Amino acid sequence: MTGVTFGTLCGILIYVLNILGIREFGADSLEIAILVAVGLFGACGVATCLGVTAPFFFVRLGVDPALASGPIVTAFNDILSMSAYFLIAGLISSLFFS
């Protein structure tokens, strides 16, 4: 719930800032704002899912989740969040800019 809320708030904030900031750059400003907002929402969702499921995974492996979650989750979180952002951005940009 926290990840969805944070993703929604950040997505709306980025959307509003993009609309206000890039209005003078042309007709694609709305599409860019949507692309960034939805991509950020997806990245926050992926990060939340990984943060919730990683401790259960480590318990199943017999590793202390408090010790293993910090560095491993941070590294995977960065990789998966950026991958999700670029995947969503690629899909949305193929809809708007093709």
C-alpha positions, 0 to 999 in steps of 0.5 A, a space after each residue: 500500500 505504501 509503494 502504491 501511494 508513494 508511486 502515485 504521489 510521485 507520478 502525479 508530482 512529476 506529471 504536474 512539474 513536467 506539464 508546467 516545465 516543458 509546455 514551451 517545448 511543443 505538443 509532445 509535452 503531455 506525452 512526455 509527462 505521462 511517460 515519466 509519471 507512469 514509468 516512475 509509478 511502475 519503478 516504485 511498484 517494482 521496488 516495493 514488491 522486491 522489498 516485501 518479497 526479499 526477506 521471505 526468499 532469504 528465510 526460505 534459503 536459511 539466510 538471516 534476512 536482516 543481514 542479507 536484505 540490505 546490500 542485495 535488495 539495494 542492488 537488485 532494487 536499482 537494477 529492477 527499478 531502472 529496468 521497469 522504468 525503461 521497459 514502461 517508457 519504451 512501451 509508452 513511447 512506442 504508443 505516442 511517438 511511432 
